[in-house]
Structure formats: C-alpha cells, structure tokens
C-alpha cells in the first residue's frame, strides 16, 4: 500500500475477504484495475490514479456502499455539499407530475404545489437524472422531464399533456421531435393511467415499455 493512499486503503477494507475476481464480476471492472485503485497507482506506468465517478458507482453497487459516501471519500464532494444534494431524493418522485430544470435550480410540480431546489453538484445532478428515469420520467423538452405514470390526457394536436381527465389545471407543452418519438408510448400511458384501451398505430415491437422510452 502506498504511503498516504488513504482512499485506496479504504477500498481494500471495503473489499474485505472478497477476491479481486469476485469484485470484478460484480462491478464489471477488471480485477487488475481494482487492485491498482487499492494501491493508488497504475502498476504498469507507476502513475497515480483516481477512480472516476462512474467507476465509483460500479464499486458502490458491488460493495453495497452508499455512492455519495464514496464520492466524499474520493474527494469529489464536500460533506456540506453532499448533504444539500440529498434534498432531491427526499422528494417522493412517484408523486411528482413533472420536473423542470433551470440554470441552477430544479422545480418539482405535483398536486402539493411547486418545490424548488438549487443544483450544487454536477455529480449529484447526474445521479438525479438516473433517479428520474428509474421512476418512469422521460425527457420531453430541453429542460422538461414528465412522469409517464401521471399522464391523464394527451392532446396530440396541441402537443400537450394534462395531469387530470378534464384538460384543466397544470399542463405541459412538449417539443415536436420528442412528441413524434414517444407518441405511441404517451398514448399507451394515457390509456394505462385512465383505464382506457388504445390501439397500436404500428405493429407491436415492445420488448418493454421502459426500454422503449428510455433509449
């Protein structure tokens, strides 16, 4: 272990009695690279190395260790910044109609009203986008993510989505290209959410709805 390589030693402690090959299978990283990370250097070039946020995410999943905590220990986040970035994950995304992104803020619109928070960290922001997709949100404009499970009325001619059955209350207007791309998916979710039956407009090719609208 290299002197002063505290994070590498921490990674080795996390691995515990697991073999390098076992962790490699779990994380998708090579066992040699994992050992290099533990040593804090590339054994071929002797250069100091630091894991990327994506690598830390893979290790987080392999070790079942909180991703944000790994980011802090690797020096990507400060404690206070990480604490503030957790706000978005305390909001129940399943209850949110849609999310709009500003330059430095995020707005959540739900039956409870509008909540806003600042975006402090690019890493936390990237994690948040992944959380949105996991909760069936889809990007329908440059700064707009809509919860497909909350759509109650889709008006194709207007390019609008409503969150009740009567085309009243909050609505969003979606861009032409995303509307064309997700047209059939929007119809299907409208039908699913309201109990209606919708005819497919083309031959079905649905391995899974989630795979279809997240690609």
HUQUI-V498952 format. One record per run of one state. SS is the DSSP state (A for helix, B for strand, O for the rest). FROM is the first residue (numbers start at 1). LEN is the number of residues. If there is no record, write none. Layout:
# HUQUI-V498952
{{SS;FROM;LEN} {SS;FROM;LEN}}
This chain:
# HUQUI-V498952
{{O;1;5} {A;6;10} {O;16;4} {A;20;8} {O;28;3} {A;31;9} {O;40;1} {B;41;1} {O;42;6} {B;48;1} {O;49;4} {A;53;11} {O;64;3} {A;67;7} {O;74;5} {A;79;7} {O;86;1} {A;87;4} {O;91;2} {A;93;3} {B;96;6} {O;102;3} {B;105;6} {O;111;2} {B;113;6} {O;119;3} {A;122;13} {O;135;2} {B;137;5} {O;142;2} {B;144;4} {A;148;3} {O;151;2} {B;153;3} {O;156;4} {B;160;3} {O;163;8} {B;171;3} {O;174;2} {A;176;19} {O;195;14} {A;209;6} {O;215;1}}
